């Protein structure tokens, strides 16, 4: 179970755990079993999306886990094809139905899709859904500083979360600073930076040896100490447990800096620049 001292208090008063569980691309019966395993191993936050096509499985995993509804936070994301305000509201209602819940814990806009120019409408839909009680916490994903400032200026409401690609090859130093200034939690997708993996890099390998932990645990602990909320995914029960077991050691400031120093100019896993990338 994550250490309560690493929990994140959001700007809306909600608390999220130090580490969440990514559910992409877990689907079908195998996906349900993997998610039930994650819940039994201590995860209390399941990150999904309409485009993951697994919201029904997420809801079923929660029911099969036997855990009380209030102990598990379910998150989803509105896709680009539903950015028009009424479509976004319907997307949220449909997501709640697929989850099998009355209220979604966390809802994000998946990508800004700036060429379509509708992300401000989608944000207003989330603001309205929060006001109506359909969604508890609202945020965004893959937004730049420009996108964030536009929706804040337009609505007067600051997103509680911005979920972005973040790993040692792409540590998002500038965006983390922007989030800190605006009071927004940084969530990290692809937190372990697979394909390529940084596990063999000297700063990671050396820290793993020094603390007698795995390279993955080092990277996740790096996230924790940066103040981000990583969302690792694994269908393997032992790796699920290992990915949560990062609260019994602490990296030195030098180790954190060395891992952050692995940044690459081409560090993104794919061409996912939010200023240009489109995902419907």
Secondary structure, 3 states (H helix, E strand, C coil): CCCHHHCEECCCCCEECCEEEECCCCCHHHHHHHHHHHHHCCCCEEECCHHHCCHHHHHHHHHHHCCCHHHCEEEEEECHHHCCHHHHHHHHHHHHHHHCCCCEEEEEECCCCCCCCCHHHHHHHHHHHHHCCCEEEEEEECCCHHHHHHHHHHHCCCCCEEEEECECCECCHHHHHHHHHHCCEEEEECCCCCCCCCCCCHHHHHHHHHHCCCHHHHHHHHHHHHCCEEEECCCCHHHHHHHHCCCCCCCCHHHHHHHHCCCCCCCCCCCCCCCCCCCC
